[in-house]
């Protein structure tokens, strides 16, 4: 028996690819959000120190 690759992907393969793409996109968004959170914390910290020095 020889196994050959089908010409068109099955519906399950399409669903798997769509789910994997969605997961990749979510991971990318999470990493962007984490960077933004760190920047916001840093800005908040600096603003607190600046306000403290002003009195």
TORPA-4810 file (N, C-alpha, C, O; in nm, 3 decimals):
<nodes>
NODE_1_0.085_-0.119_0.000_0.000_0.000_0.000_0.088_0.124_0.000_0.186_0.134_0.074_X
NODE_2_0.052_0.215_-0.083_0.125_0.342_-0.085_0.032_0.451_-0.035_-0.086_0.455_-0.070_X
NODE_3_0.086_0.538_0.046_0.004_0.648_0.094_0.042_0.772_0.015_0.159_0.807_0.001_X
NODE_4_-0.060_0.837_-0.035_-0.034_0.960_-0.109_-0.112_1.073_-0.046_-0.218_1.053_0.014_X
NODE_5_-0.058_1.191_-0.060_-0.118_1.307_0.000_-0.242_1.348_-0.081_-0.232_1.357_-0.203_X
NODE_6_-0.356_1.371_-0.018_-0.474_1.412_-0.092_-0.454_1.551_-0.153_-0.378_1.633_-0.101_X
NODE_7_-0.523_1.573_-0.264_-0.508_1.701_-0.334_-0.566_1.816_-0.252_-0.506_1.923_-0.243_X
NODE_8_-0.683_1.795_-0.195_-0.744_1.902_-0.115_-0.749_1.859_0.031_-0.775_1.742_0.061_X
NODE_9_-0.725_1.953_0.122_-0.728_1.917_0.264_-0.870_1.883_0.310_-0.968_1.940_0.261_X
NODE_10_-0.878_1.791_0.402_-1.008_1.752_0.454_-1.063_1.864_0.542_-0.988_1.952_0.585_X
NODE_11_-1.193_1.862_0.569_-1.252_1.965_0.656_-1.186_1.969_0.794_-1.173_2.076_0.854_X
NODE_12_-1.145_1.853_0.845_-1.079_1.851_0.975_-0.942_1.918_0.968_-0.902_1.987_1.062_X
NODE_13_-0.871_1.898_0.858_-0.741_1.963_0.843_-0.759_2.115_0.833_-0.679_2.190_0.888_X
NODE_14_-0.862_2.159_0.763_-0.889_2.302_0.752_-0.921_2.360_0.890_-0.875_2.469_0.925_X
NODE_15_-1.000_2.286_0.966_-1.036_2.331_1.100_-0.912_2.339_1.190_-0.895_2.435_1.265_X
NODE_16_-0.826_2.238_1.181_-0.703_2.237_1.260_-0.614_2.356_1.223_-0.561_2.423_1.311_X
NODE_17_-0.599_2.382_1.094_-0.517_2.496_1.050_-0.576_2.627_1.100_-0.502_2.716_1.144_X
NODE_18_-0.708_2.641_1.092_-0.772_2.764_1.138_-0.751_2.783_1.288_-0.725_2.894_1.333_X
NODE_19_-0.762_2.675_1.364_-0.743_2.684_1.510_-0.599_2.718_1.544_-0.573_2.798_1.633_X
NODE_20_-0.504_2.658_1.472_-0.363_2.687_1.497_-0.332_2.833_1.464_-0.258_2.899_1.537_X
NODE_21_-0.388_2.883_1.354_-0.366_3.023_1.318_-0.425_3.115_1.424_-0.364_3.217_1.458_X
NODE_22_-0.542_3.082_1.476_-0.605_3.163_1.580_-0.519_3.164_1.707_-0.503_3.268_1.770_X
NODE_23_-0.466_3.047_1.743_-0.380_3.039_1.862_-0.253_3.122_1.844_-0.209_3.191_1.936_X
NODE_24_-0.193_3.114_1.724_-0.073_3.194_1.697_-0.103_3.342_1.710_-0.025_3.419_1.767_X
NODE_25_-0.217_3.382_1.657_-0.256_3.524_1.662_-0.279_3.567_1.808_-0.239_3.677_1.846_X
NODE_26_-0.343_3.483_1.888_-0.365_3.516_2.029_-0.233_3.529_2.104_-0.217_3.620_2.186_X
NODE_27_-0.138_3.439_2.076_-0.008_3.446_2.142_0.064_3.575_2.104_0.128_3.637_2.189_X
NODE_28_0.055_3.614_1.978_0.119_3.738_1.934_0.058_3.858_2.005_0.129_3.949_2.046_X
NODE_29_-0.075_3.859_2.018_-0.142_3.970_2.086_-0.103_3.974_2.233_-0.086_4.082_2.289_X
NODE_30_-0.090_3.858_2.296_-0.052_3.854_2.438_0.086_3.913_2.458_0.108_3.991_2.551_X
NODE_31_0.181_3.876_2.371_0.316_3.928_2.388_0.319_4.080_2.368_0.392_4.149_2.438_X
NODE_32_0.240_4.131_2.276_0.232_4.276_2.256_0.172_4.341_2.380_0.220_4.445_2.425_X
NODE_33_0.067_4.281_2.436_0.003_4.337_2.555_0.096_4.336_2.675_0.095_4.430_2.754_X
NODE_34_0.177_4.232_2.690_0.270_4.225_2.802_0.373_4.336_2.793_0.409_4.396_2.894_X
NODE_35_0.420_4.364_2.672_0.517_4.472_2.656_0.452_4.605_2.691_0.514_4.690_2.756_X
NODE_36_0.329_4.624_2.651_0.259_4.749_2.679_0.237_4.764_2.830_0.251_4.874_2.883_X
NODE_37_0.204_4.655_2.899_0.184_4.662_3.043_0.313_4.703_3.113_0.310_4.785_3.205_X
NODE_38_0.426_4.647_3.071_0.553_4.681_3.135_0.584_4.829_3.113_0.629_4.897_3.205_X
NODE_39_0.559_4.878_2.994_0.584_5.019_2.966_0.493_5.107_3.051_0.537_5.209_3.104_X
NODE_40_0.368_5.068_3.066_0.276_5.148_3.146_0.317_5.148_3.292_0.306_5.251_3.360_X
NODE_41_0.363_5.035_3.341_0.409_5.031_3.480_0.529_5.122_3.499_0.538_5.193_3.599_X
NODE_42_0.621_5.121_3.404_0.739_5.206_3.412_0.699_5.353_3.408_0.751_5.434_3.485_X
NODE_43_0.606_5.386_3.321_0.560_5.524_3.313_0.492_5.565_3.443_0.511_5.676_3.491_X
NODE_44_0.412_5.476_3.498_0.344_5.506_3.624_0.445_5.527_3.736_0.430_5.618_3.817_X
NODE_45_0.548_5.444_3.740_0.652_5.455_3.842_0.723_5.590_3.830_0.745_5.658_3.930_X
NODE_46_0.759_5.627_3.708_0.827_5.755_3.687_0.738_5.872_3.722_0.783_5.970_3.781_X
NODE_47_0.612_5.862_3.687_0.520_5.971_3.718_0.505_5.986_3.870_0.498_6.097_3.921_X
NODE_48_0.500_5.874_3.942_0.490_5.877_4.088_0.613_5.945_4.148_0.601_6.030_4.236_X
NODE_49_0.733_5.908_4.099_0.855_5.969_4.149_0.861_6.118_4.117_0.906_6.197_4.199_X
NODE_50_0.815_6.156_3.998_0.817_6.296_3.957_0.720_6.376_4.045_0.753_6.486_4.090_X
NODE_51_0.601_6.321_4.069_0.502_6.390_4.153_0.553_6.400_4.297_0.529_6.500_4.364_X
NODE_52_0.623_6.299_4.344_0.674_6.299_4.481_0.778_6.410_4.499_0.782_6.478_4.602_X
NODE_53_0.863_6.428_4.398_0.966_6.532_4.405_0.905_6.672_4.397_0.959_6.767_4.453_X
NODE_54_0.793_6.684_4.327_0.729_6.815_4.314_0.663_6.859_4.446_0.644_6.978_4.470_X
NODE_55_0.630_6.762_4.528_0.570_6.796_4.657_0.430_6.760_4.655_0.360_6.780_4.753_X
</nodes>
